[in-house]
Amino acid sequence: PASRSASRPLTGAAAAIWALMASENSTRGARADLAVSEFYANVLFESLGEYAVGERQFPRRRNEFKGTEVAGGLIWILPCSDGWVMTSPREQHQWDRWVELLGNPEWSRNPDLCGDKSRRKKKWPELQTLMSDWTRSRSREEVFSRAQACRVACFPVSLPQDILANPQLRDRSFFDSITLG
């Protein structure tokens, strides 16, 4: 899709600018590692990419949170008691395991709401509200752990302090300090 192809060059450009700035303060130069998996795991530029190619408009004023459509409505950002998680039960087998985790609520048996992938995509705002009823009373870690145990794609949305304390990012020297002057 156009949004994905528009966002990768944007990330590459940001990495190139960082490398140029970092090399100004060193005689060694700089290396930018742009692993595709890290790109998708750490940077969700879909909306920005859609905007760049004229597929999406954004209001100038921030509205109250009313749900966020991501990847065509098949990924949900859900509130938890201590933050947010993202989950993506896209395929029917994943969806079935996800609603089982949620306790097979009555709404999950409504074919007009949840019948198939295309129906869920059309009804994503309603589903987000219904799923949020379950996630709001649980921590990010609990939702993440339970979803992973059921083999449903899910991860906690990291806060800045979570990212800075992430041992994998620290071990890979993901962050670098540069002095602007």
Wavefront OBJ file of the C-alpha trace (Angstrom):
o trace
v 0.000 0.000 0.000
v 0.987 3.593 -0.527
v 1.103 4.348 3.193
v 3.783 1.728 3.833
v 5.881 2.764 0.868
v 5.645 6.410 1.926
v 6.673 5.789 5.534
v 9.832 3.723 4.956
v 11.605 6.525 3.032
v 10.551 8.931 5.783
v 12.236 6.744 8.402
v 15.273 6.296 6.156
v 15.519 10.070 5.733
v 15.357 10.579 9.509
v 18.145 7.995 9.968
v 20.260 9.689 7.276
v 19.858 13.075 8.969
v 20.834 11.530 12.305
v 23.917 9.922 10.706
v 24.997 13.231 9.181
v 24.560 15.050 12.473
v 26.369 12.329 14.422
v 29.307 12.286 11.989
v 29.824 16.048 12.386
v 31.038 15.400 15.936
v 33.270 12.460 15.097
v 35.946 11.396 12.672
v 34.500 7.865 12.585
v 31.256 8.544 10.742
v 27.984 6.968 11.760
v 26.126 3.771 11.012
v 22.331 3.669 10.748
v 20.779 0.220 11.168
v 17.342 0.148 9.503
v 16.020 -3.346 10.138
v 12.526 -3.659 8.654
v 11.254 -5.540 11.705
v 12.425 -2.789 14.024
v 10.882 -0.215 11.735
v 7.446 -1.804 12.055
v 7.836 -2.682 15.737
v 8.998 0.749 16.896
v 7.566 3.248 14.433
v 3.943 3.198 13.373
v 3.979 5.860 10.673
v 0.994 4.513 8.772
v -1.148 7.575 9.349
v 1.729 9.913 8.556
v 2.448 7.988 5.356
v -1.224 8.175 4.364
v -1.171 11.911 4.988
v 1.990 12.275 2.869
v 0.299 10.743 -0.163
v -3.003 12.586 0.347
v -5.004 9.632 1.667
v -5.753 11.055 5.113
v -6.489 14.460 6.606
v -5.982 15.482 10.213
v -7.949 18.141 12.082
v -5.953 21.073 13.438
v -7.445 20.620 16.915
v -7.023 17.547 19.059
v -10.270 15.725 19.787
v -11.116 13.527 22.738
v -9.990 9.935 22.255
v -12.756 8.181 20.339
v -10.818 5.142 19.186
v -7.964 4.809 16.774
v -8.165 2.962 13.496
v -4.871 1.305 12.692
v -4.122 -0.882 9.653
v -7.636 -0.658 8.312
v -9.321 -1.440 11.607
v -7.768 -4.829 12.249
v -5.396 -3.644 14.937
v -6.840 -2.109 18.057
v -5.251 0.232 20.579
v -6.983 -0.594 23.840
v -6.835 1.233 27.176
v -5.649 -0.652 30.252
v -5.569 0.312 33.917
v -1.971 1.562 33.532
v -1.625 2.516 29.868
v -2.403 0.910 26.517
v -1.907 -2.270 24.500
v -2.120 -2.960 20.802
v -3.660 -6.207 19.657
v -4.162 -7.655 16.216
v -6.406 -10.729 16.095
v -6.756 -10.407 12.306
v -7.288 -13.997 11.235
v -10.352 -15.971 12.318
v -8.350 -18.419 14.455
v -6.732 -15.477 16.275
v -10.079 -13.731 16.701
v -11.603 -16.906 18.146
v -8.796 -17.195 20.722
v -9.062 -13.461 21.527
v -12.812 -13.556 22.284
v -12.252 -16.709 24.331
v -9.695 -14.757 26.370
v -12.303 -11.999 26.809
v -14.684 -14.579 28.248
v -16.776 -15.146 25.100
v -18.948 -12.085 25.717
v -22.472 -11.997 24.285
v -21.523 -9.385 21.655
v -18.875 -11.734 20.212
v -21.651 -14.035 18.945
v -23.318 -11.247 16.926
v -22.581 -12.065 13.251
v -23.346 -8.506 12.135
v -20.658 -7.219 14.489
v -18.061 -10.012 14.462
v -19.091 -12.428 11.724
v -15.928 -12.296 9.629
v -12.824 -10.237 9.009
v -14.558 -7.750 6.693
v -17.429 -7.260 9.155
v -14.991 -6.652 12.034
v -13.117 -4.156 9.873
v -16.323 -2.211 9.223
v -17.364 -2.353 12.880
v -13.945 -1.582 14.409
v -15.069 1.453 16.504
v -17.851 -0.528 18.194
v -15.569 -3.478 18.769
v -12.890 -1.231 20.245
v -15.368 0.082 22.810
v -16.590 -3.409 23.696
v -13.090 -4.891 23.997
v -11.998 -1.906 26.088
v -14.560 -2.865 28.725
v -12.388 -5.916 29.438
v -8.937 -4.346 29.079
v -9.634 -1.240 31.227
v -9.720 -3.350 34.393
v -6.391 -5.043 33.666
v -2.773 -3.930 33.465
v -0.818 -3.740 30.219
v 1.327 -6.635 31.373
v -1.665 -8.849 32.203
v -3.384 -8.243 28.855
v -0.090 -8.735 26.981
v 0.858 -11.931 28.861
v -2.565 -13.503 28.559
v -2.881 -12.642 24.855
v 0.589 -14.020 24.144
v -0.271 -17.227 26.011
v -3.297 -17.576 23.677
v -1.107 -16.897 20.625
v -2.774 -13.565 19.826
v -0.534 -10.740 18.618
v -0.446 -8.140 21.365
v 2.082 -5.827 22.975
v 2.063 -3.102 25.604
v 2.403 0.417 24.241
v 5.634 1.673 25.762
v 5.943 4.907 27.655
v 9.136 6.932 27.146
v 10.626 5.585 30.375
v 9.829 2.009 29.246
v 11.729 2.544 26.014
v 14.737 4.075 27.750
v 14.858 1.181 30.227
v 14.387 -1.524 27.586
v 17.328 -3.950 27.973
v 17.262 -5.062 24.323
v 17.472 -1.478 23.048
v 20.229 -0.684 25.561
v 22.250 -3.787 24.600
v 21.973 -2.936 20.898
v 23.128 0.645 21.573
v 19.860 1.806 20.032
v 20.204 5.289 21.477
v 23.070 7.636 20.878
v 23.867 11.062 22.243
v 24.731 13.896 19.914
v 25.642 17.459 20.678
v 24.118 20.130 18.538
v 26.062 23.264 18.394
l 1 2 3 4 5 6 7 8 9 10 11 12 13 14 15 16 17 18 19 20 21 22 23 24 25 26 27 28 29 30 31 32 33 34 35 36 37 38 39 40 41 42 43 44 45 46 47 48 49 50 51 52 53 54 55 56 57 58 59 60 61 62 63 64 65 66 67 68 69 70 71 72 73 74 75 76 77 78 79 80 81 82 83 84 85 86 87 88 89 90 91 92 93 94 95 96 97 98 99 100 101 102 103 104 105 106 107 108 109 110 111 112 113 114 115 116 117 118 119 120 121 122 123 124 125 126 127 128 129 130 131 132 133 134 135 136 137 138 139 140 141 142 143 144 145 146 147 148 149 150 151 152 153 154 155 156 157 158 159 160 161 162 163 164 165 166 167 168 169 170 171 172 173 174 175 176 177 178 179 180 181
